[in-house]
Amino acid sequence: MRRLNRRAPLGSRDRGRRRSILSGLPRARSALGRTNLLCSRAASVGFDWSGPADVMGKIREELAELEQAMARRSRRREAAAWEIGDLFFALANLARHLGLDSDRLIEAANRRFSIRFREVERLARERAIDMRQAGFDRLDRLWNEAKKNVAPVI
């Protein structure tokens, strides 16, 4: 990774291109990991929320914007995609402010979902429930039961 020359003022020229505090971020990182790097770099020059409570305010703002996007009649999908991305970004910032690794958090959530869903499948088999015919409400009840049956995965 190229190190930022802290002696060169931001906005100085480097090989004919403008340097940025965001220059040189690795491309191979996950999207959430890259978010953490982007925000850490921006924070290094003072562009950051003061703490988790401020980030929570931003999350509420982004959620409200997503709700507005979902209410649109035209270009709803595009608007929702934009706002969902902003919401992910804000959530990753909250994790960063709490000293948590966003990638590990989503990996753990994926594991929890997989374990719980397999438990839903087991419960359905045990009770001779055809999951394709059961409907969401019935499956959701099994999901809630599965959450109680399965130990938390962090």
C-alpha positions as CSV (number, residue, x, y, z in Angstrom):
1,M,0.0,0.0,0.0
2,R,1.3,3.4,-0.9
3,R,1.8,5.6,2.1
4,L,0.4,9.1,2.1
5,N,3.1,11.7,2.2
6,R,1.9,13.7,5.2
7,R,4.4,16.5,4.5
8,A,2.8,17.3,1.1
9,P,-0.3,19.4,1.6
10,L,-3.6,18.0,0.5
11,G,-4.3,19.2,-3.0
12,S,-0.6,19.1,-4.0
13,R,0.3,17.7,-7.4
14,D,1.7,14.2,-7.7
15,R,2.8,13.1,-11.2
16,G,0.3,15.6,-12.7
17,R,-2.6,14.3,-10.7
18,R,-4.2,15.8,-7.6
19,R,-3.4,13.8,-4.4
20,S,-6.2,12.8,-2.1
21,I,-6.3,11.5,1.4
22,L,-8.2,8.6,-0.2
23,S,-5.5,7.8,-2.8
24,G,-3.8,4.4,-2.7
25,L,-6.5,2.4,-1.1
26,P,-6.2,-1.3,-2.0
27,R,-8.7,-2.6,-4.5
28,A,-8.7,-6.1,-3.3
29,R,-10.5,-5.4,0.0
30,S,-14.1,-6.2,0.6
31,A,-16.6,-3.5,0.1
32,L,-17.2,-3.1,3.9
33,G,-13.5,-3.2,4.6
34,R,-13.0,-0.5,2.0
35,T,-15.7,1.6,3.7
36,N,-13.7,1.3,6.9
37,L,-10.5,2.5,5.2
38,L,-12.3,5.3,3.4
39,C,-13.8,6.6,6.6
40,S,-10.7,6.2,8.6
41,R,-8.8,8.2,6.1
42,A,-11.4,10.9,6.0
43,A,-11.4,10.9,9.9
44,S,-7.7,11.5,9.9
45,V,-8.3,15.0,8.6
46,G,-11.3,15.6,10.9
47,F,-14.2,14.5,8.7
48,D,-16.0,12.2,11.0
49,W,-18.8,12.0,13.5
50,S,-18.0,12.7,17.1
51,G,-19.2,9.3,18.2
52,P,-21.7,6.5,17.9
53,A,-24.7,8.6,18.8
54,D,-24.1,10.9,15.9
55,V,-23.7,8.0,13.6
56,M,-27.0,6.6,14.8
57,G,-28.6,9.9,13.8
58,K,-27.2,9.5,10.3
59,I,-28.5,5.9,10.2
60,R,-32.0,7.2,11.1
61,E,-31.7,9.9,8.4
62,E,-30.6,7.3,5.8
63,L,-33.5,5.0,6.8
64,A,-36.0,7.9,6.4
65,E,-34.5,8.6,2.9
66,L,-34.9,4.9,2.1
67,E,-38.6,5.0,3.1
68,Q,-39.1,8.1,0.9
69,A,-37.4,6.3,-2.0
70,M,-39.6,3.3,-1.5
71,A,-42.7,5.5,-1.7
72,R,-41.7,6.9,-5.1
73,R,-43.6,5.8,-8.1
74,S,-40.9,6.4,-10.7
75,R,-37.3,5.2,-10.5
76,R,-38.0,3.6,-7.1
77,R,-35.6,0.8,-7.6
78,E,-32.7,3.2,-8.5
79,A,-33.5,5.5,-5.6
80,A,-33.8,2.6,-3.2
81,A,-30.5,1.2,-4.3
82,W,-28.8,4.5,-3.7
83,E,-30.3,4.8,-0.2
84,I,-29.6,1.2,0.7
85,G,-25.9,1.8,-0.2
86,D,-25.9,4.9,2.0
87,L,-27.5,2.9,4.8
88,F,-24.8,0.2,4.5
89,F,-22.2,2.9,4.6
90,A,-23.6,4.5,7.7
91,L,-23.9,1.1,9.4
92,A,-20.3,0.3,8.6
93,N,-19.3,3.6,10.2
94,L,-21.2,2.8,13.3
95,A,-19.3,-0.5,13.5
96,R,-16.0,1.4,13.0
97,H,-16.9,3.9,15.8
98,L,-17.6,0.9,18.1
99,G,-14.3,-0.7,17.2
100,L,-16.0,-3.6,15.4
101,D,-15.0,-5.2,12.1
102,S,-17.9,-4.9,9.6
103,D,-16.8,-7.9,7.6
104,R,-16.8,-10.1,10.7
105,L,-20.2,-8.8,11.7
106,I,-21.8,-9.7,8.4
107,E,-20.0,-13.0,8.3
108,A,-21.4,-13.8,11.7
109,A,-24.9,-12.7,10.7
110,N,-24.6,-15.0,7.6
111,R,-23.6,-17.9,9.9
112,R,-26.5,-17.2,12.3
113,F,-29.0,-17.0,9.4
114,S,-27.7,-20.3,8.0
115,I,-27.8,-22.1,11.3
116,R,-31.3,-20.8,12.1
117,F,-32.7,-21.6,8.6
118,R,-31.4,-25.1,8.9
119,E,-33.2,-25.4,12.2
120,V,-36.4,-24.1,10.5
121,E,-36.0,-26.8,7.9
122,R,-35.4,-29.4,10.6
123,L,-38.5,-28.3,12.5
124,A,-40.6,-28.3,9.3
125,R,-39.4,-31.9,8.4
126,E,-40.1,-33.0,12.0
127,R,-43.7,-31.6,11.8
128,A,-44.3,-32.7,8.2
129,I,-44.7,-29.1,7.1
130,D,-44.2,-28.4,3.4
131,M,-42.2,-25.2,3.5
132,R,-43.2,-24.3,-0.1
133,Q,-46.9,-24.4,0.9
134,A,-46.6,-23.2,4.5
135,G,-46.7,-19.4,3.9
136,F,-44.5,-16.8,5.4
137,D,-46.4,-16.4,8.7
138,R,-46.0,-20.1,9.6
139,L,-42.4,-20.1,8.5
140,D,-41.8,-17.0,10.6
141,R,-43.2,-18.7,13.6
142,L,-40.7,-21.6,13.0
143,W,-38.0,-19.0,12.6
144,N,-38.8,-17.5,16.0
145,E,-38.7,-21.0,17.5
146,A,-35.4,-21.7,15.8
147,K,-33.9,-18.5,17.3
148,K,-34.8,-19.8,20.7
149,N,-33.5,-23.3,20.0
150,V,-30.1,-22.4,18.6
151,A,-27.3,-20.9,20.6
152,P,-26.1,-17.5,19.6
153,V,-23.2,-17.3,17.1
154,I,-20.9,-14.3,17.3
